[in-house]
Amino acid sequence: MLLRGIISSPLPSSLTPRLKVTNHPRNVAVSAQISSGTTAAFSVSDEALQSRGFILRRTIGDLNLDHLNSVFVAVGFPKRDTDKIRVALENTESLLWVESQKTQKPVAFARATGDGVFNAIIWDVVVDPSFQGIGLGKAVMERLIDELLQKGIRNIALYSEPRVLGFYRPLGFVADPDGIRGMVYSRKPKKKK
Ligand SMILES: CC(C)(COP(=O)(O)OP(=O)(O)OC[C@H]1O[C@@H](n2cnc3c(N)ncnc32)[C@H](O)[C@@H]1OP(=O)(O)O)[C@@H](O)C(=O)NCCC(=O)NCCS
């Protein structure tokens, strides 16, 4: 989910290894403290994806940010400044995207920011509408989560539109565990005089 003004704080140790959730007027924020670092088998292999014409990428070297921005806009995210997207991606902990071999354009994307050790938040999970429903979102998320776990990061959070909760649950995310709520900063910035 795309949100502005999110503040995250470390989980109290009493919650380990429990789950944390944040509610927002339009979004449900879910985080998972995962006790095992074992790598799960992916639902589809890199090779199987490639045989279907999709290449998994983990760097932004070949990523056309205007094309990525178009995918964001196509799924309803606001259009953002491409230069700012570049800065955001340069400050991203882990990212994954899927390139269509045919068009060389991005068709799926997800990224996580974090402190590199304890916490990560997943953002900008998108699949081009023409390519939704064929397993690309799941393929990207599985690998992103696995990469974070491999780094030892256990507290993984995300903000979910209510209509997408069913996509995230089978991936290991839970909303409202023990009724725990997070909070987001909501004051509008004062206009400069
Ligand atoms: C949500 C989104 C990333 C899912 O990607 P996708 O490639 O279409 O999903 P997949 O084909 O990988 O689906 C994986 C599984 O999740 C299920 N699923 C997908 N979208 C779902 C939804 N909105 N609600 C419930 N389940 C969903 C699929 O049925 C599939 O189930 P299966 O593994 O039992 O077959 C994609 O639809 C999207 O980009 N939506 C618009 C942007 C958005 O809402 N992003 C999330 C912001 S919080």
The ligand as an SDF file (V2000), in Angstrom:
LIG
                    3D

 48 50  0  0  0  0  0  0  0  0999 V2000
   -3.0200   -7.5030   -5.0660 C   0  0  0  0  0  0  0  0  0  0  0  0
   -2.1440   -7.9080   -6.2240 C   0  0  0  0  0  0  0  0  0  0  0  0
   -0.7070   -7.4820   -5.9440 C   0  0  0  0  0  0  0  0  0  0  0  0
   -2.1830   -9.4430   -6.3500 C   0  0  0  0  0  0  0  0  0  0  0  0
   -1.3040   -9.8410   -7.3840 O   0  0  0  0  0  0  0  0  0  0  0  0
   -1.7550  -10.9580   -8.4310 P   0  0  0  0  0  0  0  0  0  0  0  0
   -0.5890  -11.2680   -9.2780 O   0  0  0  0  0  0  0  0  0  0  0  0
   -2.9970  -10.5280   -9.1070 O   0  0  0  0  0  0  0  0  0  0  0  0
   -2.0890  -12.1650   -7.4550 O   0  0  0  0  0  0  0  0  0  0  0  0
   -1.6920  -13.6960   -7.6910 P   0  0  0  0  0  0  0  0  0  0  0  0
   -2.1650  -14.1260   -9.0410 O   0  0  0  0  0  0  0  0  0  0  0  0
   -0.2610  -13.8880   -7.3880 O   0  0  0  0  0  0  0  0  0  0  0  0
   -2.5850  -14.4040   -6.5910 O   0  0  0  0  0  0  0  0  0  0  0  0
   -2.0270  -15.2070   -5.5770 C   0  0  0  0  0  0  0  0  0  0  0  0
   -3.1550  -15.7530   -4.7280 C   0  0  0  0  0  0  0  0  0  0  0  0
   -3.8160  -14.6580   -4.0670 O   0  0  0  0  0  0  0  0  0  0  0  0
   -5.1890  -14.6510   -4.4190 C   0  0  0  0  0  0  0  0  0  0  0  0
   -5.5830  -13.2590   -4.5290 N   0  0  0  0  0  0  0  0  0  0  0  0
   -5.1510  -12.3490   -5.4050 C   0  0  0  0  0  0  0  0  0  0  0  0
   -5.7200  -11.1550   -5.1880 N   0  0  0  0  0  0  0  0  0  0  0  0
   -6.5410  -11.3160   -4.1290 C   0  0  0  0  0  0  0  0  0  0  0  0
   -7.4160  -10.4580   -3.4130 C   0  0  0  0  0  0  0  0  0  0  0  0
   -7.5610   -9.1590   -3.7350 N   0  0  0  0  0  0  0  0  0  0  0  0
   -8.1070  -10.9770   -2.3810 N   0  0  0  0  0  0  0  0  0  0  0  0
   -7.9780  -12.2720   -2.0360 C   0  0  0  0  0  0  0  0  0  0  0  0
   -7.1470  -13.1330   -2.6760 N   0  0  0  0  0  0  0  0  0  0  0  0
   -6.4480  -12.6700   -3.7100 C   0  0  0  0  0  0  0  0  0  0  0  0
   -5.2950  -15.4140   -5.7230 C   0  0  0  0  0  0  0  0  0  0  0  0
   -6.5550  -15.9700   -5.9040 O   0  0  0  0  0  0  0  0  0  0  0  0
   -4.2200  -16.4560   -5.5460 C   0  0  0  0  0  0  0  0  0  0  0  0
   -4.7170  -17.5120   -4.7640 O   0  0  0  0  0  0  0  0  0  0  0  0
   -4.1110  -19.0090   -4.9140 P   0  0  0  0  0  0  0  0  0  0  0  0
   -2.6670  -18.9410   -4.5470 O   0  0  0  0  0  0  0  0  0  0  0  0
   -4.9340  -19.7960   -3.9580 O   0  0  0  0  0  0  0  0  0  0  0  0
   -4.3050  -19.3870   -6.3450 O   0  0  0  0  0  0  0  0  0  0  0  0
   -2.6260   -7.3220   -7.5720 C   0  0  0  0  0  0  0  0  0  0  0  0
   -3.9380   -7.7200   -7.7920 O   0  0  0  0  0  0  0  0  0  0  0  0
   -2.5470   -5.8090   -7.6200 C   0  0  0  0  0  0  0  0  0  0  0  0
   -1.5490   -5.2570   -8.0610 O   0  0  0  0  0  0  0  0  0  0  0  0
   -3.6390   -5.1520   -7.2300 N   0  0  0  0  0  0  0  0  0  0  0  0
   -3.6970   -3.6820   -7.3170 C   0  0  0  0  0  0  0  0  0  0  0  0
   -2.7050   -3.0020   -6.4210 C   0  0  0  0  0  0  0  0  0  0  0  0
   -2.9080   -3.3510   -4.9880 C   0  0  0  0  0  0  0  0  0  0  0  0
   -4.0210   -3.3780   -4.4840 O   0  0  0  0  0  0  0  0  0  0  0  0
   -1.7720   -3.6530   -4.3260 N   0  0  0  0  0  0  0  0  0  0  0  0
   -1.7770   -3.9590   -2.9240 C   0  0  0  0  0  0  0  0  0  0  0  0
   -1.7940   -2.6790   -2.1460 C   0  0  0  0  0  0  0  0  0  0  0  0
   -2.1210   -2.9780   -0.4410 S   0  0  0  0  0  0  0  0  0  0  0  0
  1  2  1  0
  2  3  1  0
  2  4  1  0
  2 36  1  0
  4  5  1  0
  5  6  1  0
  6  7  2  0
  6  8  1  0
  6  9  1  0
  9 10  1  0
 10 11  2  0
 10 12  1  0
 10 13  1  0
 13 14  1  0
 14 15  1  0
 15 16  1  0
 15 30  1  0
 16 17  1  0
 17 18  1  0
 17 28  1  0
 18 19  1  0
 18 27  1  0
 19 20  2  0
 20 21  1  0
 21 22  1  0
 21 27  2  0
 22 23  1  0
 22 24  2  0
 24 25  1  0
 25 26  2  0
 26 27  1  0
 28 29  1  0
 28 30  1  0
 30 31  1  0
 31 32  1  0
 32 33  2  0
 32 34  1  0
 32 35  1  0
 36 37  1  0
 36 38  1  0
 38 39  2  0
 38 40  1  0
 40 41  1  0
 41 42  1  0
 42 43  1  0
 43 44  2  0
 43 45  1  0
 45 46  1  0
 46 47  1  0
 47 48  1  0
M  END
$$$$
